[in-house]
Amino acid sequence: MNKLIATALLALLVFNCKSPEARQPISTKSGSYIDASIALNKKRLQKKKPLLKK
């Protein structure tokens, strides 16, 4: 009986000690928001450059 319990505990220990796997993302986001933000910031910088040089 003790060997059965020891074997069961050893089996549980071996099978439960694997590394966790990463979850898959629910949805994939595109980089269009980032691209739009970059373009907007470049436009703003072009407008402010003459003011900064004064």
Legacy VTK file of the C-alpha trace (Angstrom):
# vtk DataFile Version 3.0
C-alpha trace
ASCII
DATASET POLYDATA
POINTS 54 float
0.000 0.000 0.000
2.829 2.399 0.863
4.534 1.663 -2.462
1.312 2.501 -4.312
0.982 5.841 -2.531
4.661 6.647 -3.073
4.395 5.755 -6.765
1.262 7.880 -7.167
2.895 10.860 -5.454
6.026 10.481 -7.561
3.951 10.317 -10.747
2.027 13.455 -9.748
5.264 15.249 -8.970
6.830 14.327 -12.304
3.811 15.258 -14.426
3.047 18.513 -12.594
6.559 19.975 -12.754
6.567 20.977 -16.401
7.166 24.575 -17.392
4.070 26.723 -18.030
3.168 27.464 -21.625
2.375 30.966 -22.833
-1.199 31.697 -23.844
-1.990 32.705 -27.387
-3.155 36.326 -27.817
-6.899 36.816 -28.189
-6.578 39.282 -31.036
-3.717 40.628 -33.083
-3.355 44.395 -33.235
-1.917 46.090 -36.262
0.643 48.845 -36.128
-1.569 51.359 -37.943
-2.164 53.352 -34.741
1.570 53.669 -34.175
2.156 54.689 -37.796
-0.550 57.363 -37.579
0.919 58.664 -34.330
4.400 58.882 -35.854
3.089 60.804 -38.863
1.174 63.218 -36.621
4.212 63.814 -34.420
6.397 64.510 -37.462
3.889 67.112 -38.698
3.806 68.764 -35.287
7.595 68.818 -35.133
7.839 70.490 -38.549
5.477 73.235 -37.349
7.427 73.781 -34.117
10.944 73.750 -35.587
10.833 77.394 -36.759
9.570 78.478 -33.343
12.372 76.625 -31.586
15.067 78.244 -33.739
14.018 81.776 -32.711
LINES 1 55
54 0 1 2 3 4 5 6 7 8 9 10 11 12 13 14 15 16 17 18 19 20 21 22 23 24 25 26 27 28 29 30 31 32 33 34 35 36 37 38 39 40 41 42 43 44 45 46 47 48 49 50 51 52 53
